[in-house]
């Protein structure tokens, strides 16, 4: 089973168990494609962590659950990472594929996970 299949299977399980809705699952599947296009050699654990966070964040937003903001010290450290700019661009590209309006706290957490994935 390749990484695409593994990630999509994870999303299938979340959707089938009503942890995420179809809208979030479909959006997350598009994100899987974009992530693998950006970094085909992505490590499975990093990709799984990111895609799970993305799906759960999307569902939280739709459910009206507010995530606590990221610690500013951590965010400042992330901004110094060599892959930070690339992560920011990729995050914006991913968010253009949905009408889910991710708040700043969720957007910052996505950036952290993307920095991890891209490093």
FITIKOL-777851 format. One line per 3 residues: number of its first residue (from 0); their letters; for each residue x, y, z of N, C-alpha, C. Coordinates in steps of 0.2 Angstrom, whole numbers. Atoms other than C-alpha are relative to their C-alpha. Layout:
// residues N
NUM = A = X/Y/Z/X/Y/Z/X/Y/Z  ... $
***
This chain:
// residues 119
0 = XXX = 4/-6/0/0/0/0/4/6/0  -4/-6/0/7/17/-5/-2/5/5  1/-5/-5/7/33/6/-7/3/-2 $
3 = XXX = 6/-3/2/-8/40/-4/-6/-5/2  5/5/-3/-18/24/0/-1/0/7  0/0/-7/-13/24/18/-4/7/3 $
6 = XXX = 3/-7/-2/-18/43/20/-8/0/-1  8/0/2/-35/40/11/-3/-5/4  4/5/-4/-39/25/21/-1/3/7 $
9 = XXX = 1/-3/-7/-36/35/37/-6/5/0  5/-4/1/-48/48/30/-7/-4/0  6/5/0/-61/34/26/-2/-2/7 $
12 = XXX = 2/2/-6/-60/28/43/-3/5/5  3/-6/-4/-63/45/51/-7/2/-3  7/-2/3/-78/48/39/-5/-5/2 $
15 = XXX = 4/5/-1/-85/31/41/-3/0/8  2/0/-7/-85/33/60/-3/7/2  3/-6/-1/-93/50/59/4/5/4 $
18 = XXX = -4/-5/-3/-78/59/66/1/6/-4  0/-6/4/-77/70/51/-6/-1/-5  5/0/5/-90/74/38/2/-1/-7 $
21 = XXX = -2/2/7/-90/70/19/4/7/-3  -4/-6/3/-85/89/15/7/0/2  -7/0/-2/-70/88/26/4/-6/-2 $
24 = XXX = -4/5/3/-65/71/20/2/1/-7  -2/-1/7/-66/76/2/5/6/-1  -5/-5/0/-56/92/5/7/-3/2 $
27 = XXX = -6/3/-3/-43/82/15/3/-4/-5  -3/4/6/-41/70/0/3/4/-5  -4/-4/5/-37/84/-11/6/3/3 $
30 = XXX = -6/-2/-4/-24/90/2/5/-6/-1  -4/6/1/-17/72/1/4/1/-7  -3/0/7/-14/74/-18/5/6/0 $
33 = XXX = -5/-6/1/-6/92/-16/6/-1/4  -6/2/-5/5/86/-1/5/-4/-4  -5/5/3/12/71/-11/3/3/-7 $
36 = XXX = -3/-4/6/14/83/-27/6/4/3  -5/-5/-3/24/95/-16/6/-4/2  -5/3/-3/34/82/-7/-1/-8/-1 $
39 = XXX = 1/7/1/33/64/-14/3/-5/4  -3/4/-5/45/57/-2/-2/1/7  3/-2/-7/35/63/13/0/-6/5 $
42 = XXX = 0/6/-5/38/52/29/-7/-1/2  7/2/-2/22/42/33/-3/3/6  2/-3/-7/21/48/51/-1/7/0 $
45 = XXX = 1/-7/0/23/66/47/-6/2/-5  6/-1/4/10/65/33/-6/-2/3  6/2/-3/-2/56/43/-2/5/6 $
48 = XXX = 1/-5/-5/0/68/57/-3/6/-3  2/-6/3/-3/83/46/-7/-1/-3  6/1/3/-18/75/36/-5/-1/6 $
51 = XXX = 4/1/-6/-26/70/53/-2/7/3  1/-6/-3/-24/87/60/-4/5/-5  4/-4/5/-31/96/44/-7/-3/0 $
54 = XXX = 7/2/0/-46/85/44/-4/1/7  3/-2/-7/-49/87/63/-1/7/1  0/-8/-1/-46/106/62/-6/2/-5 $
57 = XXX = 6/-2/4/-59/107/47/-6/-2/3  6/2/-3/-72/98/57/-1/4/6  1/-4/-5/-69/108/72/-3/7/-2 $
60 = XXX = 3/-7/3/-72/124/62/-7/-1/-2  7/1/2/-88/117/55/-4/-1/6  3/1/-6/-93/112/72/0/6/5 $
63 = XXX = -1/-6/-5/-89/129/80/4/-1/6  -5/1/-5/-76/123/91/6/4/-1  -5/-5/0/-63/136/95/7/-3/3 $
66 = XXX = -6/2/-2/-45/130/96/4/5/4  -4/-5/-4/-33/139/109/6/2/-5  -6/-3/4/-20/150/101/7/-4/1 $
69 = XXX = -6/3/-1/-3/143/98/5/5/4  -4/-4/-4/10/149/110/5/5/-4  -4/-5/4/19/165/103/7/-2/0 $
72 = XXX = -7/2/0/36/158/108/1/-5/-5  0/6/5/33/142/98/-1/3/-7  1/-3/7/26/152/83/6/4/-2 $
75 = XXX = -6/-4/2/41/164/83/6/-5/-2  -5/4/2/53/149/83/-2/-4/-7  2/3/6/43/141/69/2/5/-6 $
78 = XXX = -1/-5/5/45/157/59/8/0/-2  -7/0/1/64/154/60/2/-6/-4  -1/6/3/63/137/52/2/1/-8 $
81 = XXX = -1/-1/7/71/136/34/-6/-2/-4  6/2/5/55/128/27/-6/4/2  6/-4/-2/43/141/35/-3/3/-6 $
84 = XXX = 3/-4/6/40/152/19/-3/-5/-4  3/5/4/37/136/9/-6/-3/3  6/2/-4/25/130/23/-6/5/-1 $
87 = XXX = 5/-5/1/16/146/22/-4/0/-6  2/0/6/14/146/4/-5/-6/-2  4/6/1/8/128/4/-7/0/4 $
90 = XXX = 6/0/-4/-4/131/18/-5/4/-4  5/-4/3/-12/145/8/-3/-3/-6  2/4/6/-13/134/-8/-6/-5/3 $
93 = XXX = 5/5/-3/-22/121/3/-6/3/2  6/-3/-2/-34/133/10/-4/3/-5  4/-3/6/-39/140/-7/-5/-6/-2 $
96 = XXX = 4/5/2/-47/123/-10/-6/-2/4  6/2/-4/-60/124/3/-4/7/1  4/-6/-2/-74/137/8/0/0/8 $
99 = XXX = -1/0/-8/-70/132/27/4/5/2  -4/-5/-2/-64/147/35/4/-1/6  -4/2/-5/-50/142/46/2/6/4 $
102 = XXX = -2/-6/-4/-47/154/60/8/0/1  -7/-1/0/-29/161/64/3/-6/4  -3/5/-4/-26/148/78/1/-7/-4 $
105 = XXX = 0/6/4/-30/133/66/5/1/-5  -5/-1/6/-20/141/52/7/0/3  -6/0/-3/-5/143/64/2/-7/1 $
108 = XXX = -1/7/-1/-6/125/69/2/-4/-6  -1/4/6/-7/119/51/7/2/-3  -7/-2/1/9/129/48/5/-4/3 $
111 = XXX = -5/4/-4/18/120/62/0/-7/-3  0/7/3/13/103/55/3/0/-7  -3/0/7/18/108/37/8/1/1 $
114 = XXX = -7/-1/-1/35/114/43/3/-7/2  -2/7/-2/37/97/52/0/-5/-6  1/4/6/31/88/36/6/2/-5 $
117 = XX = -5/-2/6/43/98/24/7/0/2  -7/0/-2/58/97/35/3/-7/0 $
***
